[in-house]
Amino acid sequence: MAHGIRTQDGRTLTVEEHGDPDGTPVVLLHSTPGCRLGVVPEDVLTAHPRTRFLSYDRPGYGDSDRLPGRRVADAARDVRDLADALGLGRFSVLGLFGGAPHALACAALLPSRVRRAAALASPAPPDARDLSWFDGMAGSGVEEFTLALTDPLAFAERLAARAADVRRDPAQLLVSLRDGLTESDRRILSTPAVSEQLLRGYREALRGSSYGWLDDTLALLSNWGFDPGTVTRPVLLWHGARDTLSPVGHFKWLAHHIPRARPVLEQDAGHFGALEALPAVLDWLRPAES
């Protein structure tokens, strides 16, 4: 059941809860584009019965109020407000794809609240030293991010048109990724439960506008507002070695710079292999008491 919470600055965030209300809390941070729905497949949720899962629409997605000009670091403030509103003390965070840097922000900026963090298929900061950010990235990703960096207005117009297409046919978004998908990615996305969940999430995320998608992308491509090297909490980094949407160089950079990182590199996996890694990742997150 979805419900709204008020942030300290007066915005509304839409939150969804699953699992055991008295279980170990895990806050889920969705992909880009994405929303509170379908961050973790239903069968994975039910396989972790002593866990309280909380997910929310980042600003501009679904029914959450927009926060223009937001940075990745702002997710920590929103998650803190969510946790306070729902009476959470300490909790773990899990971020998928574009949500992964937001999970790292929580770990960096809420060290007294976050037990453990998991970042799956995460990009690295765009200003990361000694990293060629576009190396190994699919051509469609390079073209899209380059447009966002060089002509944000044209990029905003493109996303608005794509969001309108997604509202008519959410499957178009998966089609647009085809040049960045491995055979293993295609196998995973051909699974009805996975594809239906993703499409439902895309439809809800972009139901009202493309602002969440736009603001997410611009935040990921600008200064994050925190240094991953300052994260003091245990972090599980998972990555597929064949990922061309978030290239493996990003994973290696993060693994080198996050002090307590536990890097897991799956040699045969692509981008969406992160979905198959979720059960083991949640096993690692849930019992954390440190």
N, C-alpha and C positions, 0 to 999 in steps of 0.2 A: 504494500500500500504506500503510495506516494503522499508526502505531506511537505509543507513549507516550513522553513526556519528563517528567522530574521538575523542578519548579521549585525555587528555593532555599528556599521555605517548605514544601516537602514534598508539594505537590499534583502530580497528574498531568494533563498536557494531551495530548490526542490530535491528532496531526499527520499530514498527508497531503502527499506530495511528487509532483510531476509534472515532466516535461521533462528537461533536460540536467543531470546531477549536477555538471558542471563549468561550467555557464552562470552568467550574471549573476543573483544571487538577488533575487527579488521575493516579499515576504511579503504574502499576501492576507488581508484582514480582512472577514469575511462580514457579511451583513445581519442585521436583527432582525425576526423570528426567523431563524436560519440556522445553518449549521455549515460544516465544512471542505469538504464536497462541493459541487461546482457553483458555486463563487464566480465562476469564469470558464468559459464554455462550452468544451467539448472542442475544437471546431474552431479557436477562438481560441488555445488553448494550443498546439496543433500548428503553428499558423502563426507561432509565435515559438520556433524550434528551439534557439536559443542562450541560453535562459532556464531557470533553476531556480526553479520555483514551489513555494512552501510555504504551506500553509494549516492552520489549527488551529481546533478547537472552543473558543470562549471558555468560561470557567468556567460550569458548569451545563448546557451543551449536550452532546448526544451522550454520549461517555464521559469528558469532562473534568470533573474534580472542581469542585464548586461553591465559590465565594468569596463568601459572603453579605456584603452591604453594600459590594461593590466599587464603585469609581468608574471613570470612563472612563480616567483617568490610569493605572490599574493595568494596562492593556493594554501599556503601555511596558515594565513590569517583566517581564510574561510573554513578550513578544516578545524582550526581551534574553536571558532564560533559554533560550528556544527557539533563538535564534541561537548562543548559547554552546554549547549541547548539540550542535548540528549543525555546529559549526566555521565559522560564517559570520563574516566580518569586517564589511564594510560591505554594505548592502543597501538596496533601495527598498521602499516600502510602498504598497499600494493598498487603499482601503476603499470599499465600496459601501453606500450607504444608512445604516443604523445602524452599520455598520462604519467609516464615513468619519471620525467624530470620534475613533475609536480610532486610525486612521492618523495623524490630526493630533497625537494625544498622543505617538505614537512620534517624529514629527518634532520636537516641542517638547522632549521629555525625553531623547531619544537623539541629539543633534545630531552626535556623533562617529561614529555608526554608520549613520544614515539618509542616503542620498545624495539621494533625491528622494521626494516623497510625492504621491499622487493621492487626492483626496477627491471622490467622485461622488454627487450628490444628497444632500449632507450637510445635516443640521439644524444650526442655530446653538446656542450655549449658551442654556439657559433663562433665565439671568440677564443676557443681552446687553442693554446699555444702548441706548436709542433703537430698539428693535426690538419691534414688536407680534407676539409669537411665534405667535399663532394666526391672524393675518391671512392669508387666502387658503387656509387649510387645509380639507380636506373635513370635513363634519360628523362622520363616523365617527371621524376622528382627534381632533378636538376633544373629543368625548365620551369617548373612551378615555383620552386623556392627562389630562383633567380628573378622571376617576375615580381614576386612579393618584395624582394629587396630593392629592385630598381624602379618599380612603378606600382606602389601599393594601391593606387586608385584603380588601375586596370586590373590588378589582382582581385580587389574587392568586387569589381563588376563580374569578373569570371566566376568567382565563388557564388555570387548571387544567382547567376544563370545555372550553375551546376546544382545548387541547392534546389532550385525550381525543378530541375530534371529529376533529382532524387525524390522530391515529393510526388512526382508522377510515377516514377519507377526506381525504387532504391537500388535495384540490381545494377543500374548504370554506374554506380560508384565502384563496385567491384570490377566491372568491365574496364574502367579507366585505369586500374592498377595492373593490368595484365602483363605489361612488359617488365614489371618488377617482381613477378611471382615465379617461384620455383615449382617443380613438379610436386614436391611435398606440400607446398602452399595450396596448389590447385586441388590436391587430394583432400586436404583439410576443409577447404571452402566448399567442396562438393558434398560434404556431409550435410544432410538436410537440417539437422538440429543446429549446426553452427551457422549455416547460411541464413536460416530463418531468424536466428537471434541477432545476427549482425544487421540484417535488413530492417528488422523492427527497431533496432537502436538508431540506425541512420534516419529512418523516417521520423522518429520522435525528436532526435537531436535537431533536425533542420525544419521541423514543422512550422515554426514561426518566422525564422530568418536564418541567414548565414553568418550572423554576427559572432556566434561562438567559435565557429570554424575560422573565421578571419582573425579574431583576437588571439585564439590559440596559436595559429601559425606565426603571427607577428611576434608573439611573446617568445616562442621557441627560437625565432631567428634574431632576437635582440638580447641584450644583457639580461641574464636570468634574475639578477638581484641577489644572488648568493653564490658562494664558491663551493663546488662539490667537495673540494679538499677540506672543508670545515666540518663535514659530516662526521660525527663521533659515534653514531649508533651503528650496529651491525647491519650491513646491506648485502642482500643477495642480488647479484647482477646475472641475468640470464640473457643469452643471445644465440641466435642461429648463425653459424659461420657463413651461410649462403644468402644471408639477408641483403637485398639490394635496395630496400626502402630505408633502412637504418643500417648503413654498412658496418662491417665488423671493426673497422678502425675506430669507430665511436666507442664501441664496447672496450677495446683495448685501452683507449685513453681514460675512460672512467675507471676501469679496473686499476690502472696505475695511480690515479689521483685520489680515489676515495680510500681513506686509511684502513677501514675495517671491512673492505669489500670481500665478498666471497664470490669469485667469478665462476660462472658455469657457461662454457661454450659448447654448444651442440653442433658437431661437425656436419651432420647431414641435414640440418634444419634450415628453413628460410624464416621469413618474417612471422608468419602465422603459426609456426611451430611453438610459439609462446603459449598458445591456447592448450596444447597438449602437455606443456610443462606445469600448468597451473596446479594440479593435485599435489605434486611434490613440493612446489613453492609454498602452498598453503600449509602443508605439514610442517615446513620449516618455520613459518611465521607464527602459527597458532600457539605452540607451547612456550613461546618466549616469555620469560619472567624477569629478564635482566634489565 
